[in-house]
Every structure is written in structure tokens, then in C-alpha cells.
């Protein structure tokens, strides 16, 4: 047995040596407190391959403020001879301080219970907006290929979710919808896609779908219908859907599914309108449509739900709300009170990133109330708030840390997937017709035919690359006073994947026990994130 273990470890090391990744071409951004960025162009871009750990071993991937980007290392699972194996059942009180194995402030200990399982994971991804595709088009063909490969390719971070707007949003060069003329055309006789669709978004979408090794599931969201459907007849501001156009707006969504079907593009899910609060509390300066919960319930129950379910697109998922954490209960409970049929038509609830000052336990509470509904995070970015001094913070590790923190929070509270906002933007965080500039994991410098990968890109990759669709979250129990942010899943092949973040200024020693007798131990560098894939067989 000992010889076999040695052979397995040697084989794992040989694999790591022979499958060399292209390393980050690092650029110091020259700003105190920032990390590096990785530069890509038409001839070079860094890559990452996932190594398959041999039985009894694990592979670690590390990124850090100090400059590591998916740095690999290997190890073997250790055995504690002082313990006997248990039945791997989660204890009733899994964080009792009397059970703490370590009271050190720098040593962290966790116990992983593979038999205590929660939600299945759908995946991770980003959004193809007008802005993202316009910036992508600024690059040469070879650089465009490298950008898409970085996100969707086998040597990239392997996204498998995409969100697209139905018509325009703020990340367009101008506000627009479909079927704007003639007015009051409830039959949608002039429903056509835009030039932005044909020249920018759809080519980027098609290239992404061709590049990915597995199915990429597409979620589509409308920001606003044609303004003749709205009470205020404006693209922004306090405005709701006129009741006489409830069916027309449902048909508006159906027509979008039909148009994409003509191009052999399947839409996995739609949402019930992006951020409905923006048309009720009119603070956002961009495309919006307001819904009160009662209005949304009536539209879903009487129009959108029946329209989609009675069509050939009846397998398309419907996600309700598509807004901040703190609004989910208000909307979903209000919809249920107004018309319970509305809840029957929805497959899940979509949540955005910008209200994360409210505890993530809200999501678990919602899952407990609606256990058959999926929770999906559909939009996230850094730099969107009025108080953000810089919309784009080149090389910001703090923004990468925030991504990791909130993805961990969401997934540990039953979220099944996490979709970032724009796949790429320009150095100012646009274009955006409403001047609502934000940050992005990739920034495009078209005049130099290059793009840079920010720390946020690698933050996303620590999940998307290593947690495939069909993985399932499992229980992690703390056994120490000290802690690091964490998540554990079991992959379809039985491997355990653990994501850890040490947001502290000092390193931490982390002890991960995968059974009563078997464990691994590793050092987490200051301000770092690690993904560990463990083969426990």
C-alpha cells in the first residue's frame, strides 16, 4: 500500500511538471496598496489547467495580494493514528466551543462532512452587454480569441453561465428597446433585434458558446419595455407597466426567445425584469420598469407564466424579483399574498450583489420557506455606489476579496449559481449611456490591442474553474477559535473541492479534516484565496 501511495504521488507530480501553464505577464499598476494585473494580447495570455489529483492526494491553487495567480502545489492526505474512523455523520451541535480542537489565533481547524449535503451548483459566469461586446470588438481577432478563451476555454476559468439583456440597458451607448414603433402596437408587429445584437452581442455570445466545453446556460433579463407600454412614457423614472399591455410585455419576452431560437441559441432562463424597485423608487438614472409585488404577481400569474408554459419554450426557467437581498422577501411574500399562482409559475428567485450589507441568512430563510425554488445570483460588480471614490480600481485586491467573500456567503446560503456583470469594460468602466461606470474583471485597451485581467478575474476563477455543474455543497464545521472564510462541495466524481479565503494581514495554518482520521494541513498566505481539490479515494 505504501509503495502504491508513493507511485500515485510521483504520478501527480509528473502531471504537474509536464502540463505547464502560461504564467501571468504581470504588470505593477504603480498605485500603493494595489496588486498586480496580468496582461494579455494577440500573441500571449496566461492560462490555467486543472490537475486531476491522484487517489489520496490533493492539488492546491493559490492567488494572493502578493502576486500569486493560480499557483499550484500538491500534497497527500495524512492519517491521524490516534483516532478511529467514525460514520461521517454531522454532529447535532457542530460549532460547540467545547469541541474546539485549537484555541490558537493563527491555527484554523475545520471538519468536512461529505454526507451532509445541500444544494446542487449550476455554475458561474458573466454578462454579455453592449458595452462588453463593443470593447471585445476593439481587439484584433487573435486578442478577441484569447479573451473568450480566458473565460470559457479549457485553459481559462471555464464559465458556464451567461446573462444577456433583452434589448438595451445602461451599459449601452444609448437607451433603446425592441418594437419602439409604431406606438401602442400590442401585437408587436415590428419586433426586431437591434444592430447591437447583430454586430456585437450575438457574435460574442456565439463565440463563447463555441469555445466552452460544456453547455453554457443563458439567462435573459429586460430592463424596460418600449416606453409606450409604460405609465410615464420614459425609459427611466417612476413608471410601471400599463395593465392593457400586460400580455404584450409577456409576448415581448416570448418573441425574444423566438428570435434567438432562429440563431440556434437556447435561453435557459428569463427574469421578471431587472431591479423592479428602480421604477418605484426612481433613483437609478438608467433603463427601468417598476413593479409593486401585487402588480408583479398578477402579471406572472395571468400573463408571463401562462405565455411561457403554454409555448414550445415551456422548459425555460422563470426567476422572479432580480433585485437586492433586502427586497426578496418583500417581493416574493407580496406576490404570494396577491396571487399564489404566481409562485407556482416561478422556478426560482434572482438576487443582485449591491445589497449585501444585509445578512446572507436572508437567503437561507427564503430557501426554507420556498424549498423547491432555486436562488440565483444574476448581477455583481464593484464600484457602482455613489460613495465609491473610483469606479475602476486598477489591480484592487480588496475588490477581489469582496467577490470571494460574497460568493462564499451566497453559496453557503443555498444560491446555486453566481453571474458577474460585464465580461469586460474600457479603462473608465464603460461605455455607459447613463454614466453609471463600474469596474470589471477584464479591462480592454483597444488602442494597444491588449486587455488586462484584474484580481477579480482570478477571484471568479477560484470557483468557476474547479466547481463543475452538478457539484453539491457539503457541511463544514469549525473546530477552532480562529476562522477563515470557506466553502466545501463534493463533485460528481466524488472529489472534494474547498475554497478558502484568508482576508487577514497575517498567514493562517489551516487543518482540514475530511474524516475522523484523515486530514490535510496547509498554510494560507496573508490576503490570499485557495482552492483545494482533494481525491479522498
Buried (B, 14 or more C-beta within 10 A) or exposed (E): EEEEBEEBBEEBBEBBEEEEBEBBBEBEBEEEEBBBBBBBBBEBBBBBBBBEBBEBBBBBBBBBBEBBBBBBEBBBBBEEEEEEEEEBEBBEEBEEEEEBEBEEEBBBBBBBBBEBEBBBBBBBBBBBBBBBBBBBBBBBEEBBBBBBBBBBBBBBBBBBBBBBBBBBBBBBBEBBBBBBEEEEBBEBEEBEBBEBBEEBBBBBBEBBBEBBEEEBBBBBBBBBBBBBBBBBEBBBBBBBBBEEBBBBBBBBBBBBBBBBEEEEBBBBBBBBBBBBBBBBEBEBBBBBBBBBBBBBBBBBBBBBBBBBBEEEBEEBBBBBBBBBBBBBBBBBBBBBEBBEBBBEBBBBBBBBBBBBEEEBEBBBBBBEEBEEBBBBBBBBBBBBEEEBEEBBBBBBBBBBBBBBBBBBBBBBBBBBBBBBBBBBBBEEBBBBBBEBBBBBBBBBBBEEBBBBBBBBBBBBBBBBBBBBBBBBBBBBBBBBBBBBBBBBBBBEEEBBBBBBBBBBEEBBBBBBBBBBBBBBEBEBBBBBBBBBBBBBE
